[in-house]
């Protein structure tokens, strides 16, 4: 159950092949003239569509303001290590509370700074199709009774993901009587292909679900109750930066602090990129051009990289 991620260049710069012609040229034209060595902003993102598009939107907007940017894909643990070592600057995809265990020690050590919850009211927990819910499976405590129908399997995403670990912990500890189950790890694309096939054939499947994601648009799914609170409280997604980067770049921090994304907006991004198979750069560029009101709110109080022009004016000139 494997799949190759689409429109991605792992650990390399994502080139800006936008919509072509004048519009693409205007969008990426740097309005800040100063190009000091310290004008580089290096984003790291896990290979999750929502996180990838969100980071690309931020990257393109900072390009417009005269910053030099890059976007690299890796696992969350590798990204945090890269930020602590000075190889990466920004991660906009830190899920709380599920990833708090890997973040808190670095915050306490002063390596990283948590800037803002860029998404609130998110969900990250075990899910089933609605027809399974209607058959009486409402809670993780109901799973063991129907183990045969589920093949005693949870479907997760990439190895080492916190969601996979939470499911494996339930198995190791025998929580909810799940000690004879297993976790099938895969890429996100591979997992969703499996889930889509099972739903099409009305097979019983339990899988790692989250919102925002196109799965909540295309599939009728329900999130299982968790009486033992293995998954923690309501989820949020944070923007985290390297501490020294925060000290050097208050203007970028002001922008990132403003960039709070409604779940409905990120659902649109994920659907266009991952479900409709639109190129990453085009999804971000089209949205930026089409939503001036929200973009201007994100650019409030921000300037170009050289500090000489209001970011809102630079954005308006690019349109």
N, C-alpha and C positions, 0 to 999 in steps of 0.2 A: 504494500500500500504506500507507494511513493510517488512523488510528482516533482517536476522541476518548476520553481517559482518563475513567474512571468515578468518581463519588463524590469528586471533587476540586475544590478551589477554589484555583487557582493564585494565589500571592502574596496570599492573603487568609486571614483566620482561619477555621479549620474549626469551625463551630458544633457544639455537643455535643447532637445529637439522639440520645439513647441509647436505652434500651429503654422509656422512658416510665414514668410513675407514680413510685412511691416509690423504686424501685431507682435510676433515673437521677438523681433529686434527691439521694439520699444519696451516690451516687458522686461527684458534682461539688460537693457542699457543702464549702466551705473550712473546715478545722478550725483553721488558724492565723488568728487574728483580725487581726494586724497586716497592713496593706496599704500598705506604703511604696512609693514610686515605684520602688524598686530590686527589687521582688519580681516583675518581669517576666522570663519565660524564653521566648525566641523561637527555635523550632526551624526549621531549613531541611532539606528532604529532596528528593532527586531523585525523579522520578516512577517509582519502582520499587516494586512492591507490598510486598516485604519491608521495605524501608526506611521506607515510608510507615506501615505498621502498627506497626512497632517504635517509630517516633517518636511515633505517636498513643498507644501504651501508656504511654510515658514521660510524655507531656504530660498524660494523664488522671490518672496517679498524682501528679504535681506539683500539679495542680489540687486534688486531694484534700488535699494538704498545705498549701493556702492560697496557692500561687503563682498569679499570673496568667500565662497561657501563650498562645502562638499557634503555628501550624504553617503554613509556606509551602512551596510547591513551585517548584523551579527546577532548572536544570542544576547539576552539581557545581561547575563553574568559577564560576558566578554566586554560588552559595552561599558558596564560600570568599572571594570578593571582598566579599560582604556581611558576612561575619564580620570580615574585616580592617578594613572601614570602620565597624564598629559598628552595622550594621543588623540583624544576626542573631547568635545566641549559640552554638547547638549544632548540630552535624551528626553523625548517628549512622551514616553510610553511606559512609565513606571506605575504599575497597578498596585493600589492599596485596597485591602490589607494583604492580599495574597503574596506580594513581593516585598512587604515591609521588612521581612527578616534579612534580605540581602542588602537593603538600603540603609537601615538604621545604624549599623556599625560604622558605615562610611560617613554618615551625617555626624555621628558622635565624634569621629576622629577628625572632623573638619576637612575631609577630602572633598565633599560634595555639599551643594546647597539646594534645597528644595524651593523652587520659585513659586509655583502656583499649582492648584488643581485645575488642569485644563479641561477635564471632563468630570462632572459630578453625577451621581445617580447611575453609574455604570453597573453592569452585572458580570460576574465571572464565577461560574459554578457548573455543576453537573446538570445536563438537560436531557430530555426525552421528547420524541414526537408526541403531538397532542393525542393521537389515538392510543398511545401507551398510557398517557395520563388518564384518558377516559376509561381505560380498562382497570383503573384503580391504583396505578403506581404514582403516588403523589410525593413520596419522600424517599430519601436514601434508605430509610428503614424498611421500605417495601421491596427493595431490589432482590434480596436473598431468596425470598419466596418464589421469585420468577427467574432464578439464575439460569435455568436451561434455555429459556426463551431469549435471554440476552447473550447466550454463549459464554457466560461468566467473563465478559470482556467489557472494559471501558475503553473508549477511543479517545486518545489525547493527541497533542501536537508534538512539537519537536522535543527530543530527549533532553532532560534537564529543566523543562518548563515547570514552573511552580505548580500549575494545575495538575500536571502528571504526578508530581511529588505528593500532592495532597491526596490524590486517589490511591497512590501506592502506600501512603501512610495508613490509610483506612484498611487496606488489605493486610499490611504487616501487623497492625494492631488488632485485627479481627473486628473492627468497628462495624456495626450493623450486620454482623455475620458474613462479611465479605472476604474472609481469609482465603478462599479458594478461587478468587477472581484474578484477573491480570489486566495490565494496562498495555494497550497497543499504541506505541508512539509512532508518529509519522510527521510529515510536513503538514502545515495547515491545509494546503490544497489537497493533499492526499486524504486527510481526515474528512474534509467536507465532501470529497467525491464518494467516499464510503458511506457517509451519512445520507447523501442525496440518493444513492442507489438503494439503500435500505428503506428510506421513506417512500420512494417510488414503488417498491415492492411490499410495503407495509410490514417490513421486518421490525422486530424489536431491537432498539439500539440505544445505548446510554453513552453520552459523549460530552466532551468539554465544550460548554457554550459560553458566549459572552455577548454583551451589547455595549457599544455599537458594533454591528456587523450585519452583512447582508443576509445571514441566515435567519435573522428576525423578520426580514421582509419577505423572503421567498418561501420559508417553511413555517408551518404551524407547529411551534415547539413550546414546551413548558419547562421551567426551571424547578428542579426538585427541592423540596424542603429539606432542611439539614438540622434536625433536633440537637445534634451534638456540636453544632456550630464549627464544623471543620473548616468551612470556607470563610469564617469571620463575618464582619458586619458588611453593610452596603459598600460597594466598591467605588473608587474614584481613580482617576489617572493623573499623575503628576508630571510636571516638567522639572527636570533636575539638571543642574549644571556643575561643572568643576569649580571649586572654590576660587582658584586664582583667575579663572575666566570671569567670574562674577565681579571680582574686584577691578579687572581691567576694562570691562565692557558694560558700564551702567546703562548705556543707551540700548544695547541688545536686551539686557535684562528687563528694561521698561517695556519693550515690545513683547517679550515672552510672557511677562506678567499680565499684559492685556489680552493675550491670545487664549481666551477661554472659548471652547468649541461646544455648541449645543449638540446633543446626541443625534438629533435629526440631520444636522449638517454632516456629521461624520458618517452617518448611514448612507447619505447621498454619495459621498466620496468613495466609500467602500463598494457600493453597488456599481458605480461607473467604472471603477478600476478593476475590481476583482470579478464582478459578475458579467458586466458588459464588455470586458476585455479591452477597455480604452487604455492607451499609453499613459503611464504615470505622469509624465511632464504635461501632457495635454489636459488631463483631468484637473491638475492644479492650476494651470494657466487659464483655462476656460472659467473655472470657478472664481479666480481672482478678478478677472475682467468683468464678470457678471454680477458681483456682489459688493459694489462700492460702499454701501452703508456699513456693512459689518467690517470690511477691511479698514475703512477710515476709523472705526471705533478701536480696532487693534493698534492703529498707528497714532492714536492720540498721545501727545506729549513726547513723541519720538522724533529724531532727526535723521538725516542722512549720515553716512559714516564720517564725513568730514565736519559734521556739526553745523553746516552753513545753511541747510534747507530743511523746512518742515517735511517730515516723511509723508504727510498727507498730500502736500504739493507735488512731491516726487511721484507718488502713486497716480495722482490725477494726470500728470504730464505723460505717464506711460499709457494712459487710456486714450 
